[in-house]
Structures are given as C-alpha cells and as structure tokens.
Amino acid sequence: MISSASRSPMRSAVERLSRSFDECRSASTPHFAYCPTTMQSDHVNQGEVAGVDRSRLERMRRREDATFRQRTAASERLGRRARLVMPSGVPMAWMAGLYRHDPMFVVAGEGCHFVDADGHTYLDMNQADLSASCGFSPQPVVDAIVAQAKRGLQFLLPVEAAIDVAELLAARYGLSHWQFTLSASTANVEALRLARLATARTKVLMFAGHYHGHWDEALVDGTERETHAELLGLTPSAAAETVIAPFNDLETVARLLANHDVAAVLTEPALTNVGVVQPDPDFHQGLRELCTRQGTLLIIDETHTQMAAWGGLTRAWSLQPDLLTLGKSVGGGVPLGAYGMTPQLAEFMDRHRDDDAGEAGLATGGTTYANPLSLVAARAALGEVMTVDAYSHTQRLGGKLADGIDAAAKRHRLSWRAHRLGGRSGYCLEAELPRTAEDAARSLDVELIDTRRVYLANRGIWEAIASAGPAVSFAHDDGDVATYLETLDQFLGELTAGP
Ligand SMILES: Cc1ncc(COP(=O)(O)O)c(C=O)c1O
C-alpha cells in the first residue's frame, strides 16, 4: 500500500479517514469528520462495527488488498510512469486520495461494464459517481457526438441544440430558463452569483454533510456556531460566507435566515454524499416557506438526485426552487453543467449581463461552456436515454437491489437497513434511517466500506466512492443486480462466520 500522504500535498480523504480510524480506537469522545465524497464516522467501536468483528474484518482486508495489488500489476506500471509527469501519478489529484491503493487505469467501457489495464472486466455499481448513469457509451449519445464532430466542435456561438436542451430541461424540472456550464460545480457557482446579485446579500446556507462541488464556499463545513474550510488552498473568507445547519432542522434554518444576510439556501432534495439522508415529510415545504418569508432564494441541486426520478425529486416531490442545478449524467457522460431559473430571475439576469459597452454585469461563462458537443450529447441523453420508461426500469431495479441488501443483512443477522432512492441503495448500519448527516456518518465506517469495495473488486464488481451507492444505471439489468447481491452475500457470509 502506498501512503496517500506521500503522494499528495493535500491531506487526502483516505489518509484523513485512516488516521481518524486509528485515532478513534483510542479516542475517549466520539467525533466525526466530513469529507466531500469519502466520509466516515469516527465513533468509538473498538472490537466491533455494527455486528461485525473488527479483527476478522482486518484479516479480510489485508488478504483482499494483497490480491488486488497482484491483479492490478499493469495499472501499477502505468501509475509508475504517470508519476513522472503528473503529481500523484493521476490527471486529477483527487483520484489519488480516494482509495488506499493506486487507482486502476481503465481501457474501455460499454453498458455497465468496464475493462481495466490488466484486462479484468468489472460490473460497475457507481457509474463514475453517477456521471455515467446513461451507460459508458450509450448509442444515441455516441451517434450525436460523432455527427456533431463532423460538423464542428466549438464555435463560441449558440447552436440550436442549446434551445432543445433548455426546452427538454424546462419540461422536466418546471423552471423556464436555462444556462449551461461544464460541470455541476460551476453551475452552482453561477447560480449562487445570480442569487447574490438578485438579493444584494452574500451568504449561502448549506446543510451539514452537503457536497456541491469543488469551489471555495461549498468546501466549508461545521455547525451553526462554527464553520471551517474542509480542504487546503481555499480562501479563509469562504468560511465566513457559508452558514451551516443540520438537515431536517427548520428551527435552526429559521434562526439563521432571520439575520437577512443569506442570499440562498443551497441543498439537495435528499442528501446523497453522506450515504442517503431523506427529508422529513414537512421539511421541504417548511424550507420553501422560510426562504420566501426571509427573501432568500432556494437553489435545489439535482446533480445526483436527477437519477432518482424523471424530473428529479423536484418533480417527484413537487418542490418549488428558484434555481435548480444539474451536472454529471445530464450530458450523457460528456461534461455539462446546467442551471434553471424562474422567469423573474431570467429577466433579472438579462438586465444584468456583462456587455462590451463597458457596463459590468453578472459574472458568468467560460469559453467552452455550452459547447456543441456537450449540448448534442445532452439532447440525445435526455431525449433518448433518460426516458420515463428508463426511469421506471432503474426504480424497479433499485428496489430489487435494496430489497436484496435488506434480505442479505437479515440472513447474516445484521440489523442494517438499505437506503432507497430510485436506482440507488446503500448501507445504513443502524436500525433507524438517518435524519441528519451526523446520524448518517455513523454508518460510514471506512474499514468496512473499503474492505467490501476491494472484496467486490477482486470478484469483478466495482463499487467506488465511500459515501455513495451501490446504484444501478440505465444500462443495468436484473442479472447485474443478482450478480451484485450474490457476491455481497458471500462477503457478508465470510464477515459474520464467527472467529
Ligand atoms: C450534489 C452534488 N452537486 C455538485 C457536485 C459537483 O459535481 P462536479 O464535480 O461534476 O462538478 C456533486 C459531485 O459529487 C454533487 O454530488
């Protein structure tokens, strides 16, 4: 195992989590640490985790780690070459911090399977953190890209596909006007800038356990009383501009909004980056009412939850955001971010655009944002892949996956519960589902998650990102779910087999 500390100047997620785990063995007071996409509870559970013997877990992990290293010799060779030209041997340093081992290099993918540099095929249960949920090479998207490539890749002028995509999104999400970026992070950045200008306020309220991308204010966590930057290299002022409340806690939100300095509340409909945290039945209605009363705009981030239902949870739950942000699978696997807004905000944006006459306007845009390739890909994905029928398919499979996880836990006498959010499931290690990120973090045990992940990888199943899935994509079928559940059953069988 190569220590991530030696490979990255940043305190990487896994290093942080591994250290937390070591610390928690001797800690006398429980605490927990958030990290964007890999989190864990540091709660004290010395001999056992949620019904599982830690020493058995540790033995299995060592064995599986050794097998994984042997299986990935070609990736390791590529990693050695890569380190000569890229920090940490990866094109994006974050990739190096996600796992204890070097990342696998991938050579190809199709449907819900990909092949690594060592020639192993994996059934994918994470879809690049829900950015490849249309499948790795969906035919309508491939055809659209090929056709557009022959007509021109980039103009910095609008193409008709932009209107088509805006119309498709408006029909799904109920917001009339749309803008495009290249990622969900940048969609959130622009949505917040618009909210700031429209409200003449600067602060943003997010919920503990949130993740809305790699930008300064969003990489802040804490409590109502204290906020801090989660990573290094961020401007310290970001922590002063972000206020944090526990999810499902309308009283705290009411208190924080009463200061009249919060431009926007930015939230997912259900938290998805700390396992899954579902809203209380009255939470969203209360949130909407508080925002309206206090003049704060409501931004709903559907980047992950767009996979839960056609039109996202905004449509499924009749939410009424002022702005809605998207990224990941909306481009069918091609980079695209988007944000939708009400007609009032569209008109406001129109009046505040940057113009060449020298009048400063709202800060938006990037040279390659809204490029034709991303837009034709999104048009094909939305029109031909992410259909109402396709969502019914993933919802049915997701239910089957969650039922299977519940049944496997029961069979092995573990009082765990499966998460249920469309095609996505996951593991709650307690009998009660979480209401806050603090509750959810108790189920993010890095040793258990990591051992399961490597065990599955060695048997041809890839379940990446500690705080995510498993999840099915539009490309999965019943057989794929059965394969996952059979291998999970083997894993739990061995894990609970006694000393
Ligand atoms: C809810 C949510 N919003 C935004 C983002 C940022 O997406 P990207 O990294 O593609 O910009 C993520 C990424 O995981 C996310 O989960």
The ligand as an SDF file (V2000), in Angstrom:
LIG
                    3D

 16 16  0  0  0  0  0  0  0  0999 V2000
  -24.9130   17.1280   -5.2220 C   0  0  0  0  0  0  0  0  0  0  0  0
  -23.6660   17.4680   -5.9910 C   0  0  0  0  0  0  0  0  0  0  0  0
  -23.5390   18.6820   -6.5340 N   0  0  0  0  0  0  0  0  0  0  0  0
  -22.4520   19.0280   -7.2410 C   0  0  0  0  0  0  0  0  0  0  0  0
  -21.4130   18.1460   -7.4150 C   0  0  0  0  0  0  0  0  0  0  0  0
  -20.2040   18.5510   -8.1930 C   0  0  0  0  0  0  0  0  0  0  0  0
  -20.1390   17.8710   -9.3980 O   0  0  0  0  0  0  0  0  0  0  0  0
  -18.8760   18.0510  -10.3470 P   0  0  0  0  0  0  0  0  0  0  0  0
  -17.7170   17.5200   -9.5800 O   0  0  0  0  0  0  0  0  0  0  0  0
  -19.1870   17.2270  -11.5390 O   0  0  0  0  0  0  0  0  0  0  0  0
  -18.7530   19.4970  -10.6320 O   0  0  0  0  0  0  0  0  0  0  0  0
  -21.5000   16.8690   -6.8660 C   0  0  0  0  0  0  0  0  0  0  0  0
  -20.4240   15.8820   -7.0310 C   0  0  0  0  0  0  0  0  0  0  0  0
  -20.3880   14.8240   -6.4400 O   0  0  0  0  0  0  0  0  0  0  0  0
  -22.6560   16.5190   -6.1310 C   0  0  0  0  0  0  0  0  0  0  0  0
  -22.7860   15.3200   -5.5460 O   0  0  0  0  0  0  0  0  0  0  0  0
  1  2  1  0
  2  3  1  0
  2 15  2  0
  3  4  2  0
  4  5  1  0
  5  6  1  0
  5 12  2  0
  6  7  1  0
  7  8  1  0
  8  9  2  0
  8 10  1  0
  8 11  1  0
 12 13  1  0
 12 15  1  0
 13 14  2  0
 15 16  1  0
M  END
$$$$
